Amino acid sequence: MEISGIISAIVIGIIIGVLGRLVVPGRQRIGILWTIAVGIVAALIGSALANAFDVSDTNGVDWIEWLIQIGLAALGVTALDRSKAGRR
């Protein structure tokens, strides 16, 4: 993977993480770095799932892939928030 691919993965991860956090209602007790980390992981897993379901390469914007990634980010933010809430 080239440096431009790594940088684009981080930028897309940030966007996916923030969108995933916006989808989850209420206040989340996780920091921005956790949101970015969840977004990057969700973007990578979402891309793999989109490839597995053969919906990753469509004409125009890959809306289905984005929805998968955002949904995974929302699940990740919720899971991380609940795990941190249990520790308090």
Secondary structure, DSSP 8 states (H G I E B T S, - for coil): --HHHHHHHHHHHHHHHHHHHHHS-S-----HHHHHHHHHHHHHHHHHHHHHTT-SS-SS--HHHHHHHHHHHHHHHHHHHHHHHHT-
